[in-house]
Amino acid sequence: MARLRCARLWTWVDPLAGAADTAHATLNRVVRDSHGRLLAALIASLRDFQLAEDSMQDALASALVHWRRSGVPANPAGWLLQTARRKAIDRLRRSQNFNSKSAQYTLLLKLDQLDVAEAAQQEIPDERLRLIFTCCHPALDPKTRIALTLRTLGGLTTAEIARAFLDSEPAMAQRLVRARHKIAKSGVPFRVPEDAEWAERLNSVLSVIYLIFNEGYAATQGERQIRVDLCEEAIFLARLIAKLRPDQPEVEGLLALVVMIHARRHARAQADGALIPLEDQDRAAWDQPLIAQGIGLVEQALRRGPLGPYQIQAAIQAVHSEAQTFEATRWDEILGLYGLLLRFDGSAIVKLNRCVALSYVAGPDAALAASQDLHPELADYQPFHAARAAFYHRAKLYAEALQSYDRAIELCENRSAAGFLEKKRCGTKKEAEHLLGL
Amino acid sequence: MKYLALIYSAPGSNPAYGTPEFAASMEEWNKLNQTYIDAGVMVAGDALQDVATATSIRIRDGKTETMDGPFAETKEQLGGYYLLDCADLDEALKYAAMIPVARYGTVEVRPIMDLG
């Protein structure tokens, strides 16, 4: 994570800078640690997303010049905040519809009377929780919420976000500008939601983070080198919310869920990027400290209650994580947990996952029967056909297994997943030929 | 901030005049108006005559063209509006969600441009 975030600023600020440049190195560190915090503090006083963003960019550029010339200040983050405020004053003065009586301007002038050294002593107020809820507001479309969260809280550049979503940079830049415009013009509030809206709005935040994680998870099978590690970003964001609101079981549940999946990152892919399924993974390559952290979190969340879908999914991952071998997996526990999850999320995909657990508890025939009804809804869902193929194979219904593999391969959008299924299909074919004496 | 809540629904989806459902819905609208007034957010609100009464005009090359019908033929049609004065979008959405049509039609919330 640290390495990644540094690399980000090296390319952004000044590609010619040398590695021994302390001003540059400090700026990297401050941006890495404090980008979200600084921007949130700026937005809190400016009430203007775009102005805050622009002033922050001005301050970063100016930091590089000043720090190289006069040395790094004692409190670099405080210096950046105060400088960004001054840049905002300049921008407001230059703006066409400048009104010297505007509340924004008056507040800024007051803040500007603090001298930089004095300001640098002040603790930067942590307004990031408000910022997260603003970025994940349901008035923005889901993809915009993700992009804005990564840009604002994660400090990713527009180019990096565009690459992560395989979009062009101008299109992503425009999306971000439109989002800030909508927030300003339609009065999206900069505050933590009230109790009545809390559950729904928190859910919007958690789903943004989980989508970022899943995007990263899917990308690791493809062109990893050119994409930012979104899994790390999602974990960073989940940790941040868990820190800002330490009493929320679903936040702990989400954090536990993502760290336990992430703990298998080294065991999940072959050198060529091909996917290794849970049953074939080298469990010695799992990141045990991260797993222990995940299990600790989910236990803490479950004790705290009330129960929610992220906690249940984390509990399922905990059961997988605790199994020494694939054969030792407590599928009965997992089956029970999926039953519980269905109460929160009755979607066909959760039902399908439950069928996989059922196949190890009650056998492949039971799973085939239970998954039959899902066909109309999941007819074009690749994992449905892959799961059915495996059930057929284990039930020794080879012709049906091959057919299901064919359909699954047809639906693949990703070459490494297709390669994986082709290998499975080949194994089924060989076994069939051997057994049937063909 | 002022917000315009534009109320859209498909023709025929509102309760028909003279039915018990109609009476109940009128009751609901009256209650809603009172809620808005009590909360101090009500600026204005009206129902529109049905879309068959709409006339659209535009001026092209200095010539006024008058057309029978709405600006756009859509399945859900504009049937009324509220103008609400709220602190922010969250508050506006909270009040807009109380409009009965939200249950079967759509309510679009748009901030009024502040030129002051």
Chai-1 contact restraints between the chains, C-beta under 6 A:
chainA,res_idxA,chainB,res_idxB,connection_type,confidence,min_distance_angstrom,max_distance_angstrom,comment,restraint_id
A,A139,B,L89,contact,1.0,0.0,6.0,A-B,restraint_1
A,K185,B,P111,contact,1.0,0.0,6.0,A-B,restraint_2
A,S186,B,L89,contact,1.0,0.0,6.0,A-B,restraint_3
A,S186,B,P111,contact,1.0,0.0,6.0,A-B,restraint_4
A,G187,B,M1,contact,1.0,0.0,6.0,A-B,restraint_5
A,G187,B,D88,contact,1.0,0.0,6.0,A-B,restraint_6
A,G187,B,L89,contact,1.0,0.0,6.0,A-B,restraint_7
A,G187,B,P111,contact,1.0,0.0,6.0,A-B,restraint_8
A,V188,B,L89,contact,1.0,0.0,6.0,A-B,restraint_9
A,P189,B,D88,contact,1.0,0.0,6.0,A-B,restraint_10
A,P189,B,D90,contact,1.0,0.0,6.0,A-B,restraint_11
